[in-house]
Amino acid sequence: MIEKQQINGKDVWLRIDVLPANRENPNTIPTEYFTASYYLDEPDGDGAAGVVLLDEDGQPKRFESPVAALTYAQKSFELGELKNIE
């Protein structure tokens, strides 16, 4: 899912993707996580690559719900924690 937001007076597109948990036991919850990425220009299709939000280890930051991923990305932009948005 890609959602257009206006944050700090700028247009930003936030993309939320599903990331399977790939656990040994498929019944272990959560069975999937979500990742967030952003675009500063309108993406030209579903396959367009955005800037993925990373954790402190440089891996895609995982969220337990799409709402948590979207909220984190929004707050990061509002606080100026993401590059190229000043």
JOQUIBEL-V111828 format. One record per residue. N is the residue number from 1. RES is the residue in one letter. PHI is phi in radians with two decimals (* if undefined). OMEGA is omega in whole degrees, 0 to 359 (none if undefined). Layout:
BEGIN
N:RES:PHI:OMEGA
N:RES:PHI:OMEGA
END
This chain:
BEGIN
1:M:*:175
2:I:-2.10:181
3:E:-2.19:177
4:K:-1.49:179
5:Q:-2.25:169
6:Q:-1.95:185
7:I:-2.20:182
8:N:0.92:177
9:G:1.37:180
10:K:-2.14:174
11:D:-1.38:179
12:V:-2.39:176
13:W:-1.86:181
14:L:-1.92:181
15:R:-2.01:177
16:I:-2.01:180
17:D:-2.13:177
18:V:-1.48:177
19:L:-2.21:179
20:P:-1.03:181
21:A:-1.27:179
22:N:0.88:179
23:R:-1.56:177
24:E:-1.04:177
25:N:-1.78:183
26:P:-1.16:179
27:N:-1.60:178
28:T:-1.31:182
29:I:-1.66:359
30:P:-1.39:179
31:T:-1.55:177
32:E:-2.61:174
33:Y:-2.11:179
34:F:-2.29:176
35:T:-2.08:180
36:A:-2.19:173
37:S:-2.44:182
38:Y:-2.38:178
39:Y:-2.31:176
40:L:-1.69:173
41:D:-2.12:182
42:E:-1.00:180
43:P:-1.17:185
44:D:-1.68:177
45:G:2.68:182
46:D:-1.17:182
47:G:-1.58:182
48:A:-1.13:180
49:A:-1.62:176
50:G:-1.79:176
51:V:-1.56:184
52:V:-1.38:175
53:L:-1.33:185
54:L:-1.94:175
55:D:-1.51:183
56:E:-1.19:178
57:D:-1.66:180
58:G:1.42:178
59:Q:-1.71:176
60:P:-0.97:179
61:K:-1.17:182
62:R:-1.80:179
63:F:-2.16:182
64:E:-1.51:177
65:S:-2.62:177
66:P:-1.13:179
67:V:-1.15:179
68:A:-1.11:179
69:A:-1.13:180
70:L:-1.12:179
71:T:-1.10:179
72:Y:-1.06:180
73:A:-1.09:179
74:Q:-1.04:181
75:K:-1.09:179
76:S:-1.07:177
77:F:-1.19:181
78:E:-1.04:181
79:L:-1.49:179
80:G:1.29:182
81:E:-1.44:180
82:L:-1.80:186
83:K:-1.26:174
84:N:1.16:181
85:I:-2.06:184
86:E:-0.95:none
END
